[in-house]
Amino acid sequence: MKPLRGYYFDGRSSARRTVVLERAGDLLLVRGDGLDLSFPAGSVKLAPKVGAGRSAIRFPNGALCELATDEPLEQLLGVGGG
């Protein structure tokens, strides 16, 4: 699967960082705008989509990442339906 572009919010400030999300084995990599993070793919959760809002995931550290486009996160995370 190709990397997906998104916006990372650390959960402590309103700063938005542009990142690329990609899968490497059992890890989800988050890179860009001063970030180089990895999380076990099983530890991140799909955030409930609100209205016409963007798809997003929650990280175990309290951070959130919204997708820049409406790409299917399920495939990146290796889970079934939304």
PDB file with SEQRES, HELIX, SHEET and CRYST1 records, atoms N, CA, C and O in Angstrom:
SEQRES   1 A   82  MET LYS PRO LEU ARG GLY TYR TYR PHE ASP GLY ARG SER          
SEQRES   2 A   82  SER ALA ARG ARG THR VAL VAL LEU GLU ARG ALA GLY ASP          
SEQRES   3 A   82  LEU LEU LEU VAL ARG GLY ASP GLY LEU ASP LEU SER PHE          
SEQRES   4 A   82  PRO ALA GLY SER VAL LYS LEU ALA PRO LYS VAL GLY ALA          
SEQRES   5 A   82  GLY ARG SER ALA ILE ARG PHE PRO ASN GLY ALA LEU CYS          
SEQRES   6 A   82  GLU LEU ALA THR ASP GLU PRO LEU GLU GLN LEU LEU GLY          
SEQRES   7 A   82  VAL GLY GLY GLY                                              
HELIX    1 AA1 ALA A   41  SER A   43  5                                   3    
HELIX    2 AA2 LEU A   73  LEU A   77  1                                   5    
SHEET    1 AA1 7 LEU A  35  PRO A  40  0                                        
SHEET    2 AA1 7 LEU A  27  GLY A  32 -1                                        
SHEET    3 AA1 7 ARG A  17  ALA A  24 -1                                        
SHEET    4 AA1 7 LEU A   4  PHE A   9 -1                                        
SHEET    5 AA1 7 LEU A  64  LEU A  67 -1                                        
SHEET    6 AA1 7 ALA A  56  ARG A  58 -1                                        
SHEET    7 AA1 7 LYS A  45  ALA A  47 -1                                        
CRYST1    1.000    1.000    1.000  90.00  90.00  90.00 P 1           1          
ATOM      1  N   MET A   1       0.836  -1.187   0.000  1.00  0.00           N  
ATOM      2  CA  MET A   1       0.000   0.000   0.000  1.00  0.00           C  
ATOM      3  C   MET A   1       0.876   1.243   0.000  1.00  0.00           C  
ATOM      4  O   MET A   1       1.900   1.300   0.680  1.00  0.00           O  
ATOM      5  N   LYS A   2       0.461   2.221  -0.762  1.00  0.00           N  
ATOM      6  CA  LYS A   2       1.224   3.460  -0.828  1.00  0.00           C  
ATOM      7  C   LYS A   2       1.069   4.254   0.472  1.00  0.00           C  
ATOM      8  O   LYS A   2       0.050   4.141   1.153  1.00  0.00           O  
ATOM      9  N   PRO A   3       2.083   5.056   0.816  1.00  0.00           N  
ATOM     10  CA  PRO A   3       1.981   5.900   2.014  1.00  0.00           C  
ATOM     11  C   PRO A   3       0.820   6.888   1.881  1.00  0.00           C  
ATOM     12  O   PRO A   3       0.466   7.305   0.778  1.00  0.00           O  
ATOM     13  N   LEU A   4       0.238   7.253   3.021  1.00  0.00           N  
ATOM     14  CA  LEU A   4      -0.869   8.205   3.048  1.00  0.00           C  
ATOM     15  C   LEU A   4      -0.416   9.495   3.714  1.00  0.00           C  
ATOM     16  O   LEU A   4       0.353   9.470   4.675  1.00  0.00           O  
ATOM     17  N   ARG A   5      -0.894  10.622   3.198  1.00  0.00           N  
ATOM     18  CA  ARG A   5      -0.584  11.916   3.801  1.00  0.00           C  
ATOM     19  C   ARG A   5      -1.628  12.243   4.861  1.00  0.00           C  
ATOM     20  O   ARG A   5      -2.805  11.911   4.722  1.00  0.00           O  
ATOM     21  N   GLY A   6      -1.172  12.897   5.919  1.00  0.00           N  
ATOM     22  CA  GLY A   6      -2.099  13.264   6.978  1.00  0.00           C  
ATOM     23  C   GLY A   6      -1.607  14.450   7.781  1.00  0.00           C  
ATOM     24  O   GLY A   6      -0.574  15.047   7.481  1.00  0.00           O  
ATOM     25  N   TYR A   7      -2.377  14.775   8.811  1.00  0.00           N  
ATOM     26  CA  TYR A   7      -2.069  15.885   9.715  1.00  0.00           C  
ATOM     27  C   TYR A   7      -2.033  15.351  11.135  1.00  0.00           C  
ATOM     28  O   TYR A   7      -3.023  14.810  11.628  1.00  0.00           O  
ATOM     29  N   TYR A   8      -0.892  15.503  11.788  1.00  0.00           N  
ATOM     30  CA  TYR A   8      -0.662  14.968  13.123  1.00  0.00           C  
ATOM     31  C   TYR A   8      -0.863  16.061  14.160  1.00  0.00           C  
ATOM     32  O   TYR A   8      -0.330  17.164  14.035  1.00  0.00           O  
ATOM     33  N   PHE A   9      -1.645  15.734  15.188  1.00  0.00           N  
ATOM     34  CA  PHE A   9      -1.889  16.623  16.323  1.00  0.00           C  
ATOM     35  C   PHE A   9      -1.424  15.877  17.563  1.00  0.00           C  
ATOM     36  O   PHE A   9      -1.881  14.763  17.822  1.00  0.00           O  
ATOM     37  N   ASP A  10      -0.518  16.478  18.338  1.00  0.00           N  
ATOM     38  CA  ASP A  10       0.084  15.768  19.467  1.00  0.00           C  
ATOM     39  C   ASP A  10      -0.823  15.628  20.690  1.00  0.00           C  
ATOM     40  O   ASP A  10      -0.478  14.899  21.620  1.00  0.00           O  
ATOM     41  N   GLY A  11      -1.961  16.302  20.713  1.00  0.00           N  
ATOM     42  CA  GLY A  11      -2.873  16.204  21.839  1.00  0.00           C  
ATOM     43  C   GLY A  11      -2.564  17.162  22.975  1.00  0.00           C  
ATOM     44  O   GLY A  11      -3.296  17.219  23.963  1.00  0.00           O  
ATOM     45  N   ARG A  12      -1.477  17.914  22.836  1.00  0.00           N  
ATOM     46  CA  ARG A  12      -1.088  18.878  23.871  1.00  0.00           C  
ATOM     47  C   ARG A  12      -1.170  20.320  23.389  1.00  0.00           C  
ATOM     48  O   ARG A  12      -1.248  21.249  24.193  1.00  0.00           O  
ATOM     49  N   SER A  13      -1.153  20.500  22.079  1.00  0.00           N  
ATOM     50  CA  SER A  13      -1.234  21.842  21.505  1.00  0.00           C  
ATOM     51  C   SER A  13      -2.119  21.788  20.264  1.00  0.00           C  
ATOM     52  O   SER A  13      -2.533  20.711  19.833  1.00  0.00           O  
ATOM     53  N   SER A  14      -2.402  22.938  19.703  1.00  0.00           N  
ATOM     54  CA  SER A  14      -3.229  22.975  18.493  1.00  0.00           C  
ATOM     55  C   SER A  14      -2.379  22.921  17.222  1.00  0.00           C  
ATOM     56  O   SER A  14      -2.907  23.049  16.118  1.00  0.00           O  
ATOM     57  N   ALA A  15      -1.072  22.734  17.373  1.00  0.00           N  
ATOM     58  CA  ALA A  15      -0.172  22.693  16.216  1.00  0.00           C  
ATOM     59  C   ALA A  15      -0.490  21.493  15.324  1.00  0.00           C  
ATOM     60  O   ALA A  15      -0.670  20.375  15.807  1.00  0.00           O  
ATOM     61  N   ARG A  16      -0.554  21.741  14.023  1.00  0.00           N  
ATOM     62  CA  ARG A  16      -0.809  20.701  13.031  1.00  0.00           C  
ATOM     63  C   ARG A  16       0.477  20.452  12.266  1.00  0.00           C  
ATOM     64  O   ARG A  16       1.092  21.389  11.754  1.00  0.00           O  
ATOM     65  N   ARG A  17       0.889  19.189  12.186  1.00  0.00           N  
ATOM     66  CA  ARG A  17       2.102  18.819  11.454  1.00  0.00           C  
ATOM     67  C   ARG A  17       1.734  17.921  10.285  1.00  0.00           C  
ATOM     68  O   ARG A  17       0.978  16.962  10.447  1.00  0.00           O  
ATOM     69  N   THR A  18       2.260  18.223   9.119  1.00  0.00           N  
ATOM     70  CA  THR A  18       2.026  17.410   7.936  1.00  0.00           C  
ATOM     71  C   THR A  18       2.935  16.187   8.012  1.00  0.00           C  
ATOM     72  O   THR A  18       4.145  16.314   8.205  1.00  0.00           O  
ATOM     73  N   VAL A  19       2.340  14.998   7.859  1.00  0.00           N  
ATOM     74  CA  VAL A  19       3.085  13.748   7.984  1.00  0.00           C  
ATOM     75  C   VAL A  19       2.706  12.774   6.872  1.00  0.00           C  
ATOM     76  O   VAL A  19       1.746  12.980   6.130  1.00  0.00           O  
ATOM     77  N   VAL A  20       3.488  11.720   6.788  1.00  0.00           N  
ATOM     78  CA  VAL A  20       3.203  10.589   5.912  1.00  0.00           C  
ATOM     79  C   VAL A  20       3.062   9.372   6.806  1.00  0.00           C  
ATOM     80  O   VAL A  20       3.895   9.136   7.681  1.00  0.00           O  
ATOM     81  N   LEU A  21       2.008   8.601   6.587  1.00  0.00           N  
ATOM     82  CA  LEU A  21       1.767   7.361   7.328  1.00  0.00           C  
ATOM     83  C   LEU A  21       2.069   6.195   6.414  1.00  0.00           C  
ATOM     84  O   LEU A  21       1.627   6.168   5.266  1.00  0.00           O  
ATOM     85  N   GLU A  22       2.826   5.224   6.922  1.00  0.00           N  
ATOM     86  CA  GLU A  22       3.043   4.013   6.142  1.00  0.00           C  
ATOM     87  C   GLU A  22       3.216   2.828   7.061  1.00  0.00           C  
ATOM     88  O   GLU A  22       3.563   2.966   8.234  1.00  0.00           O  
ATOM     89  N   ARG A  23       2.969   1.666   6.505  1.00  0.00           N  
ATOM     90  CA  ARG A  23       3.055   0.420   7.254  1.00  0.00           C  
ATOM     91  C   ARG A  23       4.387  -0.239   6.962  1.00  0.00           C  
ATOM     92  O   ARG A  23       4.803  -0.323   5.807  1.00  0.00           O  
ATOM     93  N   ALA A  24       5.066  -0.713   8.014  1.00  0.00           N  
ATOM     94  CA  ALA A  24       6.303  -1.484   7.883  1.00  0.00           C  
ATOM     95  C   ALA A  24       6.160  -2.703   8.789  1.00  0.00           C  
ATOM     96  O   ALA A  24       6.465  -2.639   9.980  1.00  0.00           O  
ATOM     97  N   GLY A  25       5.702  -3.799   8.225  1.00  0.00           N  
ATOM     98  CA  GLY A  25       5.451  -4.989   9.031  1.00  0.00           C  
ATOM     99  C   GLY A  25       4.340  -4.728  10.030  1.00  0.00           C  
ATOM    100  O   GLY A  25       3.226  -4.368   9.649  1.00  0.00           O  
ATOM    101  N   ASP A  26       4.642  -4.912  11.315  1.00  0.00           N  
ATOM    102  CA  ASP A  26       3.651  -4.698  12.368  1.00  0.00           C  
ATOM    103  C   ASP A  26       3.659  -3.274  12.909  1.00  0.00           C  
ATOM    104  O   ASP A  26       2.971  -2.981  13.887  1.00  0.00           O  
ATOM    105  N   LEU A  27       4.427  -2.389  12.288  1.00  0.00           N  
ATOM    106  CA  LEU A  27       4.526  -1.008  12.760  1.00  0.00           C  
ATOM    107  C   LEU A  27       3.823  -0.035  11.828  1.00  0.00           C  
ATOM    108  O   LEU A  27       3.788  -0.232  10.613  1.00  0.00           O  
ATOM    109  N   LEU A  28       3.269   1.010  12.409  1.00  0.00           N  
ATOM    110  CA  LEU A  28       2.749   2.139  11.657  1.00  0.00           C  
ATOM    111  C   LEU A  28       3.742   3.273  11.850  1.00  0.00           C  
ATOM    112  O   LEU A  28       3.977   3.709  12.977  1.00  0.00           O  
ATOM    113  N   LEU A  29       4.322   3.750  10.767  1.00  0.00           N  
ATOM    114  CA  LEU A  29       5.319   4.816  10.814  1.00  0.00           C  
ATOM    115  C   LEU A  29       4.662   6.155  10.548  1.00  0.00           C  
ATOM    116  O   LEU A  29       3.805   6.274   9.672  1.00  0.00           O  
ATOM    117  N   VAL A  30       5.066   7.161  11.308  1.00  0.00           N  
ATOM    118  CA  VAL A  30       4.558   8.523  11.173  1.00  0.00           C  
ATOM    119  C   VAL A  30       5.782   9.411  11.017  1.00  0.00           C  
ATOM    120  O   VAL A  30       6.574   9.558  11.948  1.00  0.00           O  
ATOM    121  N   ARG A  31       5.936  10.006   9.830  1.00  0.00           N  
ATOM    122  CA  ARG A  31       7.155  10.782   9.548  1.00  0.00           C  
ATOM    123  C   ARG A  31       6.822  12.094   8.871  1.00  0.00           C  
ATOM    124  O   ARG A  31       5.898  12.189   8.063  1.00  0.00           O  
ATOM    125  N   GLY A  32       7.606  13.109   9.225  1.00  0.00           N  
ATOM    126  CA  GLY A  32       7.479  14.401   8.566  1.00  0.00           C  
ATOM    127  C   GLY A  32       7.407  15.540   9.553  1.00  0.00           C  
ATOM    128  O   GLY A  32       7.091  15.330  10.724  1.00  0.00           O  
ATOM    129  N   ASP A  33       7.695  16.741   9.099  1.00  0.00           N  
ATOM    130  CA  ASP A  33       7.581  17.967   9.888  1.00  0.00           C  
ATOM    131  C   ASP A  33       8.175  17.799  11.285  1.00  0.00           C  
ATOM    132  O   ASP A  33       7.542  18.143  12.284  1.00  0.00           O  
ATOM    133  N   GLY A  34       9.408  17.262  11.346  1.00  0.00           N  
ATOM    134  CA  GLY A  34      10.105  17.099  12.619  1.00  0.00           C  
ATOM    135  C   GLY A  34       9.716  15.859  13.402  1.00  0.00           C  
ATOM    136  O   GLY A  34      10.134  15.711  14.551  1.00  0.00           O  
ATOM    137  N   LEU A  35       8.936  14.969  12.823  1.00  0.00           N  
ATOM    138  CA  LEU A  35       8.508  13.747  13.509  1.00  0.00           C  
ATOM    139  C   LEU A  35       9.078  12.509  12.833  1.00  0.00           C  
ATOM    140  O   LEU A  35       9.193  12.453  11.609  1.00  0.00           O  
ATOM    141  N   ASP A  36       9.429  11.529  13.634  1.00  0.00           N  
ATOM    142  CA  ASP A  36       9.822  10.212  13.146  1.00  0.00           C  
ATOM    143  C   ASP A  36       9.394   9.226  14.227  1.00  0.00           C  
ATOM    144  O   ASP A  36      10.185   8.852  15.093  1.00  0.00           O  
ATOM    145  N   LEU A  37       8.125   8.808  14.162  1.00  0.00           N  
ATOM    146  CA  LEU A  37       7.527   7.974  15.193  1.00  0.00           C  
ATOM    147  C   LEU A  37       7.122   6.628  14.621  1.00  0.00           C  
ATOM    148  O   LEU A  37       6.893   6.488  13.420  1.00  0.00           O  
ATOM    149  N   SER A  38       7.036   5.641  15.505  1.00  0.00           N  
ATOM    150  CA  SER A  38       6.494   4.342  15.102  1.00  0.00           C  
ATOM    151  C   SER A  38       5.647   3.806  16.254  1.00  0.00           C  
ATOM    152  O   SER A  38       5.957   4.002  17.429  1.00  0.00           O  
ATOM    153  N   PHE A  39       4.576   3.129  15.879  1.00  0.00           N  
ATOM    154  CA  PHE A  39       3.648   2.547  16.838  1.00  0.00           C  
ATOM    155  C   PHE A  39       3.286   1.151  16.363  1.00  0.00           C  
ATOM    156  O   PHE A  39       3.162   0.923  15.160  1.00  0.00           O  
ATOM    157  N   PRO A  40       3.115   0.209  17.291  1.00  0.00           N  
ATOM    158  CA  PRO A  40       2.578  -1.089  16.861  1.00  0.00           C  
ATOM    159  C   PRO A  40       1.211  -0.854  16.210  1.00  0.00           C  
ATOM    160  O   PRO A  40       0.363  -0.167  16.779  1.00  0.00           O  
ATOM    161  N   ALA A  41       1.005  -1.410  15.047  1.00  0.00           N  
ATOM    162  CA  ALA A  41      -0.241  -1.159  14.311  1.00  0.00           C  
ATOM    163  C   ALA A  41      -1.462  -1.536  15.142  1.00  0.00           C  
ATOM    164  O   ALA A  41      -2.503  -0.888  15.030  1.00  0.00           O  
ATOM    165  N   GLY A  42      -1.357  -2.563  15.968  1.00  0.00           N  
ATOM    166  CA  GLY A  42      -2.480  -2.976  16.794  1.00  0.00           C  
ATOM    167  C   GLY A  42      -2.806  -2.021  17.928  1.00  0.00           C  
ATOM    168  O   GLY A  42      -3.846  -2.160  18.571  1.00  0.00           O  
ATOM    169  N   SER A  43      -1.930  -1.046  18.188  1.00  0.00           N  
ATOM    170  CA  SER A  43      -2.153  -0.121  19.301  1.00  0.00           C  
ATOM    171  C   SER A  43      -2.874   1.156  18.886  1.00  0.00           C  
ATOM    172  O   SER A  43      -3.277   1.947  19.739  1.00  0.00           O  
ATOM    173  N   VAL A  44      -3.038   1.362  17.572  1.00  0.00           N  
ATOM    174  CA  VAL A  44      -3.735   2.564  17.111  1.00  0.00           C  
ATOM    175  C   VAL A  44      -5.178   2.208  16.779  1.00  0.00           C  
ATOM    176  O   VAL A  44      -5.472   1.086  16.366  1.00  0.00           O  
ATOM    177  N   LYS A  45      -6.057   3.154  16.958  1.00  0.00           N  
ATOM    178  CA  LYS A  45      -7.492   2.913  16.776  1.00  0.00           C  
ATOM    179  C   LYS A  45      -8.090   3.888  15.773  1.00  0.00           C  
ATOM    180  O   LYS A  45      -7.699   5.054  15.720  1.00  0.00           O  
ATOM    181  N   LEU A  46      -9.031   3.409  14.984  1.00  0.00           N  
ATOM    182  CA  LEU A  46      -9.778   4.305  14.100  1.00  0.00           C  
ATOM    183  C   LEU A  46     -10.637   5.213  14.965  1.00  0.00           C  
ATOM    184  O   LEU A  46     -11.368   4.734  15.832  1.00  0.00           O  
ATOM    185  N   ALA A  47     -10.556   6.512  14.738  1.00  0.00           N  
ATOM    186  CA  ALA A  47     -11.404   7.456  15.461  1.00  0.00           C  
ATOM    187  C   ALA A  47     -12.755   7.507  14.762  1.00  0.00           C  
ATOM    188  O   ALA A  47     -12.819   7.449  13.534  1.00  0.00           O  
ATOM    189  N   PRO A  48     -13.838   7.616  15.531  1.00  0.00           N  
ATOM    190  CA  PRO A  48     -15.158   7.710  14.892  1.00  0.00           C  
ATOM    191  C   PRO A  48     -15.209   8.921  13.964  1.00  0.00           C  
ATOM    192  O   PRO A  48     -14.791  10.017  14.338  1.00  0.00           O  
ATOM    193  N   LYS A  49     -15.721   8.718  12.758  1.00  0.00           N  
ATOM    194  CA  LYS A  49     -15.838   9.808  11.791  1.00  0.00           C  
ATOM    195  C   LYS A  49     -17.075  10.631  12.137  1.00  0.00           C  
ATOM    196  O   LYS A  49     -18.156  10.086  12.361  1.00  0.00           O  
ATOM    197  N   VAL A  50     -16.901  11.938  12.178  1.00  0.00           N  
ATOM    198  CA  VAL A  50     -18.003  12.835  12.527  1.00  0.00           C  
ATOM    199  C   VAL A  50     -18.471  13.558  11.268  1.00  0.00           C  
ATOM    200  O   VAL A  50     -17.720  14.327  10.669  1.00  0.00           O  
ATOM    201  N   GLY A  51     -19.707  13.306  10.874  1.00  0.00           N  
ATOM    202  CA  GLY A  51     -20.279  13.966   9.697  1.00  0.00           C  
ATOM    203  C   GLY A  51     -19.405  13.778   8.474  1.00  0.00           C  
ATOM    204  O   GLY A  51     -19.003  12.663   8.140  1.00  0.00           O  
ATOM    205  N   ALA A  52     -19.117  14.892   7.810  1.00  0.00           N  
ATOM    206  CA  ALA A  52     -18.284  14.863   6.605  1.00  0.00           C  
ATOM    207  C   ALA A  52     -16.809  15.070   6.943  1.00  0.00           C  
ATOM    208  O   ALA A  52     -16.003  15.343   6.053  1.00  0.00           O  
ATOM    209  N   GLY A  53     -16.453  14.945   8.213  1.00  0.00           N  
ATOM    210  CA  GLY A  53     -15.064  15.134   8.639  1.00  0.00           C  
ATOM    211  C   GLY A  53     -14.133  14.091   8.042  1.00  0.00           C  
ATOM    212  O   GLY A  53     -14.569  13.103   7.450  1.00  0.00           O  
ATOM    213  N   ARG A  54     -12.860  14.332   8.211  1.00  0.00           N  
ATOM    214  CA  ARG A  54     -11.846  13.422   7.681  1.00  0.00           C  
ATOM    215  C   ARG A  54     -11.736  12.166   8.533  1.00  0.00           C  
ATOM    216  O   ARG A  54     -12.053  12.173   9.722  1.00  0.00           O  
ATOM    217  N   SER A  55     -11.281  11.087   7.902  1.00  0.00           N  
ATOM    218  CA  SER A  55     -10.951   9.866   8.633  1.00  0.00           C  
ATOM    219  C   SER A  55      -9.741  10.163   9.506  1.00  0.00           C  
ATOM    220  O   SER A  55      -8.873  10.950   9.130  1.00  0.00           O  
ATOM    221  N   ALA A  56      -9.686   9.521  10.689  1.00  0.00           N  
ATOM    222  CA  ALA A  56      -8.587   9.783  11.613  1.00  0.00           C  
ATOM    223  C   ALA A  56      -8.280   8.552  12.442  1.00  0.00           C  
ATOM    224  O   ALA A  56      -9.101   7.644  12.570  1.00  0.00           O  
ATOM    225  N   ILE A  57      -7.076   8.542  13.006  1.00  0.00           N  
ATOM    226  CA  ILE A  57      -6.690   7.489  13.933  1.00  0.00           C  
ATOM    227  C   ILE A  57      -6.166   8.114  15.213  1.00  0.00           C  
ATOM    228  O   ILE A  57      -5.636   9.226  15.208  1.00  0.00           O  
ATOM    229  N   ARG A  58      -6.323   7.378  16.318  1.00  0.00           N  
ATOM    230  CA  ARG A  58      -5.810   7.785  17.626  1.00  0.00           C  
ATOM    231  C   ARG A  58      -4.632   6.899  17.976  1.00  0.00           C  
ATOM    232  O   ARG A  58      -4.661   5.684  17.775  1.00  0.00           O  
ATOM    233  N   PHE A  59      -3.595   7.533  18.504  1.00  0.00           N  
ATOM    234  CA  PHE A  59      -2.391   6.821  18.921  1.00  0.00           C  
ATOM    235  C   PHE A  59      -2.419   6.597  20.426  1.00  0.00           C  
ATOM    236  O   PHE A  59      -3.109   7.322  21.143  1.00  0.00           O  
ATOM    237  N   PRO A  60      -1.678   5.600  20.919  1.00  0.00           N  
ATOM    238  CA  PRO A  60      -1.690   5.316  22.353  1.00  0.00           C  
ATOM    239  C   PRO A  60      -1.132   6.460  23.209  1.00  0.00           C  
ATOM    240  O   PRO A  60      -1.389   6.501  24.412  1.00  0.00           O  
ATOM    241  N   ASN A  61      -0.382   7.381  22.618  1.00  0.00           N  
ATOM    242  CA  ASN A  61       0.168   8.517  23.363  1.00  0.00           C  
ATOM    243  C   ASN A  61      -0.812   9.689  23.439  1.00  0.00           C  
ATOM    244  O   ASN A  61      -0.453  10.755  23.941  1.00  0.00           O  
ATOM    245  N   GLY A  62      -2.053   9.510  22.948  1.00  0.00           N  
ATOM    246  CA  GLY A  62      -3.061  10.561  22.997  1.00  0.00           C  
ATOM    247  C   GLY A  62      -3.117  11.440  21.766  1.00  0.00           C  
ATOM    248  O   GLY A  62      -3.993  12.298  21.659  1.00  0.00           O  
ATOM    249  N   ALA A  63      -2.197  11.242  20.833  1.00  0.00           N  
ATOM    250  CA  ALA A  63      -2.162  12.037  19.604  1.00  0.00           C  
ATOM    251  C   ALA A  63      -3.238  11.552  18.627  1.00  0.00           C  
ATOM    252  O   ALA A  63      -3.796  10.465  18.777  1.00  0.00           O  
ATOM    253  N   LEU A  64      -3.508  12.379  17.635  1.00  0.00           N  
ATOM    254  CA  LEU A  64      -4.493  12.089  16.595  1.00  0.00           C  
ATOM    255  C   LEU A  64      -3.883  12.428  15.249  1.00  0.00           C  
ATOM    256  O   LEU A  64      -3.106  13.377  15.139  1.00  0.00           O  
ATOM    257  N   CYS A  65      -4.226  11.664  14.229  1.00  0.00           N  
ATOM    258  CA  CYS A  65      -3.789  11.970  12.872  1.00  0.00           C  
ATOM    259  C   CYS A  65      -4.997  11.904  11.949  1.00  0.00           C  
ATOM    260  O   CYS A  65      -5.665  10.875  11.858  1.00  0.00           O  
ATOM    261  N   GLU A  66      -5.270  13.010  11.266  1.00  0.00           N  
ATOM    262  CA  GLU A  66      -6.336  13.059  10.269  1.00  0.00           C  
ATOM    263  C   GLU A  66      -5.723  12.843   8.900  1.00  0.00           C  
ATOM    264  O   GLU A  66      -4.622  13.318   8.621  1.00  0.00           O  
ATOM    265  N   LEU A  67      -6.438  12.124   8.045  1.00  0.00           N  
ATOM    266  CA  LEU A  67      -5.958  11.942   6.684  1.00  0.00           C  
ATOM    267  C   LEU A  67      -6.174  13.212   5.874  1.00  0.00           C  
ATOM    268  O   LEU A  67      -7.171  13.911   6.058  1.00  0.00           O  
ATOM    269  N   ALA A  68      -5.244  13.506   4.984  1.00  0.00           N  
ATOM    270  CA  ALA A  68      -5.362  14.677   4.121  1.00  0.00           C  
ATOM    271  C   ALA A  68      -6.424  14.450   3.053  1.00  0.00           C  
ATOM    272  O   ALA A  68      -7.050  15.403   2.588  1.00  0.00           O  
ATOM    273  N   THR A  69      -6.631  13.200   2.663  1.00  0.00           N  
ATOM    274  CA  THR A  69      -7.657  12.841   1.690  1.00  0.00           C  
ATOM    275  C   THR A  69      -8.493  11.721   2.288  1.00  0.00           C  
ATOM    276  O   THR A  69      -8.137  11.177   3.333  1.00  0.00           O  
ATOM    277  N   ASP A  70      -9.574  11.378   1.654  1.00  0.00           N  
ATOM    278  CA  ASP A  70     -10.453  10.351   2.193  1.00  0.00           C  
ATOM    279  C   ASP A  70     -10.017   8.969   1.721  1.00  0.00           C  
ATOM    280  O   ASP A  70     -10.747   8.290   1.000  1.00  0.00           O  
ATOM    281  N   GLU A  71      -8.831   8.565   2.130  1.00  0.00           N  
ATOM    282  CA  GLU A  71      -8.286   7.245   1.793  1.00  0.00           C  
ATOM    283  C   GLU A  71      -8.728   6.233   2.850  1.00  0.00           C  
ATOM    284  O   GLU A  71      -9.032   6.617   3.980  1.00  0.00           O  
ATOM    285  N   PRO A  72      -8.765   4.969   2.503  1.00  0.00           N  
ATOM    286  CA  PRO A  72      -9.187   3.950   3.468  1.00  0.00           C  
ATOM    287  C   PRO A  72      -8.102   3.615   4.489  1.00  0.00           C  
ATOM    288  O   PRO A  72      -7.114   2.962   4.152  1.00  0.00           O  
ATOM    289  N   LEU A  73      -8.280   4.054   5.725  1.00  0.00           N  
ATOM    290  CA  LEU A  73      -7.324   3.755   6.792  1.00  0.00           C  
ATOM    291  C   LEU A  73      -7.337   2.284   7.180  1.00  0.00           C  
ATOM    292  O   LEU A  73      -6.330   1.753   7.650  1.00  0.00           O  
ATOM    293  N   GLU A  74      -8.466   1.632   6.986  1.00  0.00           N  
ATOM    294  CA  GLU A  74      -8.580   0.244   7.399  1.00  0.00           C  
ATOM    295  C   GLU A  74      -7.492  -0.620   6.778  1.00  0.00           C  
ATOM    296  O   GLU A  74      -6.923  -1.485   7.445  1.00  0.00           O  
ATOM    297  N   GLN A  75      -7.207  -0.389   5.516  1.00  0.00           N  
ATOM    298  CA  GLN A  75      -6.182  -1.191   4.843  1.00  0.00           C  
ATOM    299  C   GLN A  75      -4.798  -0.924   5.448  1.00  0.00           C  
ATOM    300  O   GLN A  75      -4.007  -1.849   5.631  1.00  0.00           O  
ATOM    301  N   LEU A  76      -4.515   0.333   5.752  1.00  0.00           N  
ATOM    302  CA  LEU A  76      -3.216   0.686   6.350  1.00  0.00           C  
ATOM    303  C   LEU A  76      -3.056   0.035   7.723  1.00  0.00           C  
ATOM    304  O   LEU A  76      -1.969  -0.419   8.079  1.00  0.00           O  
ATOM    305  N   LEU A  77      -4.137  -0.005   8.482  1.00  0.00           N  
ATOM    306  CA  LEU A  77      -4.083  -0.555   9.831  1.00  0.00           C  
ATOM    307  C   LEU A  77      -4.265  -2.057   9.870  1.00  0.00           C  
ATOM    308  O   LEU A  77      -3.993  -2.695  10.887  1.00  0.00           O  
ATOM    309  N   GLY A  78      -4.729  -2.630   8.755  1.00  0.00           N  
ATOM    310  CA  GLY A  78      -4.925  -4.065   8.692  1.00  0.00           C  
ATOM    311  C   GLY A  78      -6.157  -4.545   9.430  1.00  0.00           C  
ATOM    312  O   GLY A  78      -6.168  -5.637   9.999  1.00  0.00           O  
ATOM    313  N   VAL A  79      -7.207  -3.713   9.417  1.00  0.00           N  
ATOM    314  CA  VAL A  79      -8.471  -4.105  10.065  1.00  0.00           C  
ATOM    315  C   VAL A  79      -9.575  -4.114   9.034  1.00  0.00           C  
ATOM    316  O   VAL A  79      -9.441  -3.521   7.963  1.00  0.00           O  
ATOM    317  N   GLY A  80     -10.655  -4.780   9.351  1.00  0.00           N  
ATOM    318  CA  GLY A  80     -11.807  -4.818   8.471  1.00  0.00           C  
ATOM    319  C   GLY A  80     -12.646  -3.566   8.605  1.00  0.00           C  
ATOM    320  O   GLY A  80     -12.383  -2.750   9.489  1.00  0.00           O  
ATOM    321  N   GLY A  81     -13.643  -3.385   7.765  1.00  0.00           N  
ATOM    322  CA  GLY A  81     -14.574  -2.263   7.685  1.00  0.00           C  
ATOM    323  C   GLY A  81     -14.476  -1.190   8.727  1.00  0.00           C  
ATOM    324  O   GLY A  81     -13.878  -1.413   9.779  1.00  0.00           O  
ATOM    325  N   GLY A  82     -15.059   0.002   8.468  1.00  0.00           N  
ATOM    326  CA  GLY A  82     -14.934   1.175   9.265  1.00  0.00           C  
ATOM    327  C   GLY A  82     -15.531   1.100  10.572  1.00  0.00           C  
ATOM    328  O   GLY A  82     -15.474   2.065  11.334  1.00  0.00           O  
TER     329      GLY A  82                                                      
END                                                                             
